[in-house]
Amino acid sequence: MRRLKRWQLMSWGTIDDAEFKEFAKKVQTEANAEILKSQLEESVKRVGAQILKGVKAKTPVDTGTLRRGWELKGPTVSASVITLTALNNIEYAQYIEMGHRTRGGGWVPGQHMLMKTMFEVDDQMTSLLTPALQKFLSKLS
């Protein structure tokens, strides 16, 4: 009697091999998607930290207000683009960045601290990506 119950429990259901493989593929895809998402978030944080570090170091200091005004917004994801925005809401930030006229008709050249930082970070991009994300991206190409 006992063996019969075991046999009945063991033969209670069968698993179609094709269905199981399909299920395993979905689970694997979801796991890879979560890993990719976490690695992408980590890489974006690393890039953002490098941008803030660079732009703050290049920002000229008088009172320190302009340097303290830098912040990051994002990341925002749309289609295949990830956007991270560096901004400074201090009213005179654009004049220091891009340059401005003086009352006497002269010109004060811009410091271009954000533009210079973006070029530097762009050159460092591959080193800022996490190794797992680099491995994933290398598989795609």
Backbone hydrogen bonds in HBPLUS format (Angstrom, degrees):
<---DONOR---> <-ACCEPTOR-->    atom                        ^
c    i                          cat <-CA-CA->   ^        H-A-AA   ^      H-
h    n   atom  resd res      DA  || num        DHA   H-A  angle D-A-AA Bond
n    s   type  num  typ     dist DA aas  dist angle  dist       angle   num
A0005-LYS N   A0001-MET O   3.17 MM   4  6.50 155.4  2.24 148.5 153.7     1
A0006-ARG N   A0002-ARG O   3.15 MM   4  6.50 159.5  2.20 149.2 154.6     2
A0007-TRP N   A0003-ARG O   2.91 MM   4  6.11 164.4  1.94 152.1 156.6     3
A0008-GLN N   A0004-LEU O   2.86 MM   4  6.09 154.5  1.93 147.4 154.7     4
A0009-LEU N   A0005-LYS O   2.91 MM   4  6.16 158.8  1.95 150.9 156.1     5
A0010-MET N   A0006-ARG O   2.90 MM   4  6.12 158.4  1.95 151.6 157.9     6
A0011-SER N   A0007-TRP O   2.92 MM   4  6.07 143.8  2.05 144.0 153.6     7
A0012-TRP N   A0009-LEU O   3.31 MM   3  5.03 162.6  2.35 100.8 102.9     8
A0020-PHE N   A0016-ASP O   2.97 MM   4  6.24 162.1  2.00 157.6 163.1     9
A0021-LYS N   A0017-ASP O   2.97 MM   4  6.16 159.1  2.02 148.3 153.7    10
A0022-GLU N   A0018-ALA O   3.00 MM   4  6.22 152.3  2.08 144.1 151.7    11
A0023-PHE N   A0019-GLU O   2.89 MM   4  6.17 159.0  1.93 151.5 157.2    12
A0024-ALA N   A0020-PHE O   2.82 MM   4  6.06 163.2  1.85 153.4 158.0    13
A0025-LYS N   A0021-LYS O   2.93 MM   4  6.08 150.1  2.02 142.0 150.0    14
A0026-LYS N   A0022-GLU O   3.03 MM   4  6.35 153.5  2.11 146.7 153.3    15
A0027-VAL N   A0023-PHE O   2.95 MM   4  6.26 161.7  1.98 154.9 159.9    16
A0028-GLN N   A0024-ALA O   2.92 MM   4  6.07 160.3  1.96 146.4 152.1    17
A0029-THR N   A0025-LYS O   2.87 MM   4  6.07 155.5  1.93 145.9 152.8    18
A0030-GLU N   A0026-LYS O   2.89 MM   4  6.13 161.2  1.93 151.2 156.0    19
A0031-ALA N   A0027-VAL O   2.90 MM   4  6.11 159.6  1.94 149.9 155.8    20
A0032-ASN N   A0028-GLN O   2.87 MM   4  6.07 160.8  1.91 149.0 154.4    21
A0033-ALA N   A0029-THR O   2.83 MM   4  6.03 150.5  1.92 145.1 154.0    22
A0034-GLU N   A0030-GLU O   2.96 MM   4  6.23 156.4  2.02 150.2 155.4    23
A0035-ILE N   A0031-ALA O   2.99 MM   4  6.23 160.4  2.03 149.9 155.5    24
A0036-LEU N   A0032-ASN O   2.80 MM   4  5.94 163.3  1.83 149.8 154.9    25
A0037-LYS N   A0033-ALA O   2.87 MM   4  6.01 158.7  1.91 145.6 151.7    26
A0038-SER N   A0034-GLU O   2.97 MM   4  6.18 163.4  2.00 148.7 152.7    27
A0039-GLN N   A0035-ILE O   2.94 MM   4  6.13 159.7  1.98 151.9 157.7    28
A0040-LEU N   A0036-LEU O   2.82 MM   4  5.95 151.8  1.90 148.1 156.5    29
A0041-GLU N   A0037-LYS O   2.92 MM   4  6.14 160.7  1.95 150.3 155.1    30
A0042-GLU N   A0038-SER O   3.00 MM   4  6.18 159.4  2.05 144.2 149.9    31
A0043-SER N   A0039-GLN O   2.94 MM   4  6.12 155.9  2.00 143.1 149.7    32
A0044-VAL N   A0040-LEU O   2.92 MM   4  6.16 158.9  1.97 151.6 157.1    33
A0045-LYS N   A0041-GLU O   2.98 MM   4  6.20 154.9  2.04 147.7 154.5    34
A0046-ARG N   A0042-GLU O   3.02 MM   4  6.30 151.9  2.11 144.3 151.9    35
A0047-VAL N   A0043-SER O   2.95 MM   4  6.25 158.1  2.00 150.8 156.4    36
A0048-GLY N   A0044-VAL O   2.86 MM   4  6.04 164.4  1.89 150.6 155.2    37
A0049-ALA N   A0045-LYS O   2.90 MM   4  6.07 158.5  1.95 147.6 153.2    38
A0050-GLN N   A0046-ARG O   3.08 MM   4  6.26 153.9  2.15 143.1 150.0    39
A0051-ILE N   A0047-VAL O   2.92 MM   4  6.22 152.1  2.00 150.1 158.2    40
A0052-LEU N   A0048-GLY O   2.98 MM   4  6.25 171.0  1.99 156.1 157.3    41
A0053-LYS N   A0049-ALA O   2.97 MM   4  6.08 163.1  2.00 146.2 151.6    42
A0054-GLY N   A0050-GLN O   2.96 MM   4  6.05 163.7  1.98 146.0 150.6    43
A0055-VAL N   A0051-ILE O   2.89 MM   4  6.03 173.2  1.89 161.1 163.0    44
A0056-LYS N   A0052-LEU O   3.00 MM   4  5.92 159.8  2.04 146.6 152.4    45
A0057-ALA N   A0053-LYS O   3.15 MM   4  6.20 151.3  2.23 138.9 146.7    46
A0058-LYS N   A0054-GLY O   3.11 MM   4  6.32 142.6  2.26 143.1 152.7    47
A0059-THR N   A0055-VAL O   3.06 MM   4  6.09 122.9  2.40 138.4 151.6    48
A0068-ARG N   A0064-GLY O   3.01 MM   4  6.19 157.4  2.06 149.3 155.5    49
A0069-GLY N   A0065-THR O   3.05 MM   4  6.14 123.5  2.38 139.2 153.4    50
A0069-GLY N   A0066-LEU O   3.17 MM   3  5.09 140.8  2.33  95.0 106.4    51
A0071-GLU N   A0087-LEU O   2.95 MM  16  5.60 148.3  2.06 159.1 168.2    52
A0087-LEU N   A0071-GLU O   2.92 MM  16  5.60 167.7  1.93 162.4 166.4    53
A0073-LYS N   A0085-THR O   2.73 MM  12  4.99 152.9  1.81 146.8 155.9    54
A0085-THR N   A0073-LYS O   2.86 MM  12  4.99 171.0  1.87 159.9 159.1    55
A0076-THR N   A0083-THR O   2.87 MM   7  5.18 154.0  1.93 144.0 152.3    56
A0083-THR N   A0076-THR O   2.81 MM   7  5.18 167.9  1.82 155.5 159.2    57
A0078-SER N   A0081-VAL O   2.98 MM   3  5.43 166.9  2.00 159.9 164.3    58
A0081-VAL N   A0078-SER O   2.88 MM   3  5.43 166.9  1.90 139.0 143.1    59
A0093-ALA N   A0090-ILE O   3.03 MM   3  5.48 169.4  2.04 124.6 127.1    60
A0095-TYR N   A0092-TYR O   3.15 MM   3  5.39 128.2  2.43 102.5 115.5    61
A0096-ILE N   A0092-TYR O   3.27 MM   4  6.62 150.6  2.36 152.0 159.7    62
A0097-GLU N   A0093-ALA O   2.95 MM   4  6.17 159.0  2.00 152.9 159.4    63
A0098-MET N   A0094-GLN O   2.85 MM   4  5.82 170.9  1.86 146.4 149.5    64
A0099-GLY N   A0095-TYR O   2.86 MM   4  4.92 138.2  2.03 121.3 131.9    65
A0111-GLN N   A0096-ILE O   2.73 MM  15  5.91 171.1  1.74 165.4 167.8    66
A0112-HIS N   A0097-GLU O   3.05 MM  15  4.59 148.0  2.16 121.2 129.0    67
A0100-HIS N   A0108-VAL O   2.96 MM   8  5.35 149.9  2.05 143.0 152.7    68
A0108-VAL N   A0100-HIS O   2.76 MM   8  5.35 175.4  1.77 168.2 169.8    69
A0102-THR N   A0106-GLY O   2.96 MM   4  5.12 150.6  2.05 128.1 128.8    70
A0105-GLY N   A0102-THR O   3.06 MM   3  5.42 161.4  2.09 116.1 118.5    71
A0116-LYS N   A0112-HIS O   2.97 MM   4  6.01 166.2  1.99 150.7 154.9    72
A0117-THR N   A0113-MET O   3.17 MM   4  6.13 154.2  2.24 133.0 140.4    73
A0118-MET N   A0114-LEU O   2.89 MM   4  6.13 157.4  1.95 152.5 158.4    74
A0119-PHE N   A0115-MET O   3.11 MM   4  6.41 156.0  2.17 148.8 154.3    75
A0120-GLU N   A0116-LYS O   3.02 MM   4  6.30 158.1  2.07 147.9 154.2    76
A0121-VAL N   A0117-THR O   2.85 MM   4  6.08 165.8  1.87 158.0 161.3    77
A0122-ASP N   A0118-MET O   2.91 MM   4  5.98 151.3  1.99 141.6 150.0    78
A0123-ASP N   A0119-PHE O   3.12 MM   4  6.37 149.1  2.22 142.5 149.6    79
A0124-GLN N   A0120-GLU O   3.12 MM   4  6.43 136.4  2.32 139.1 151.4    80
A0124-GLN N   A0121-VAL O   3.06 MM   3  4.91 125.5  2.37  92.0 106.7    81
A0125-MET N   A0122-ASP O   3.42 MM   3  5.14 162.6  2.45  97.8 102.7    82
A0127-SER N   A0124-GLN O   2.95 MM   3  5.53 127.0  2.24 116.7 130.3    83
A0128-LEU N   A0124-GLN O   3.15 MM   4  6.36 132.9  2.38 147.7 160.0    84
A0128-LEU N   A0125-MET O   3.05 MM   3  5.10 135.9  2.25  98.9 111.7    85
A0129-LEU N   A0125-MET O   3.22 MM   4  6.50 131.8  2.47 150.1 161.1    86
A0133-LEU N   A0130-THR O   3.06 MM   3  5.29 119.4  2.44 103.4 118.0    87
A0134-GLN N   A0130-THR O   2.96 MM   4  6.27 157.9  2.00 156.9 164.1    88
A0135-LYS N   A0131-PRO O   2.94 MM   4  6.14 154.9  2.00 147.3 153.7    89
A0136-PHE N   A0132-ALA O   3.02 MM   4  6.26 156.3  2.08 142.7 148.9    90
A0137-LEU N   A0133-LEU O   2.90 MM   4  6.11 166.0  1.92 153.6 157.0    91
A0138-SER N   A0134-GLN O   2.92 MM   4  6.07 147.9  2.02 144.0 152.9    92
A0139-LYS N   A0135-LYS O   3.18 MM   4  6.43 138.5  2.36 140.1 150.0    93
A0139-LYS N   A0136-PHE O   3.15 MM   3  5.26 130.3  2.41  97.4 110.3    94
A0140-LEU N   A0137-LEU O   3.18 MM   3  5.20 131.2  2.44  94.7 107.2    95
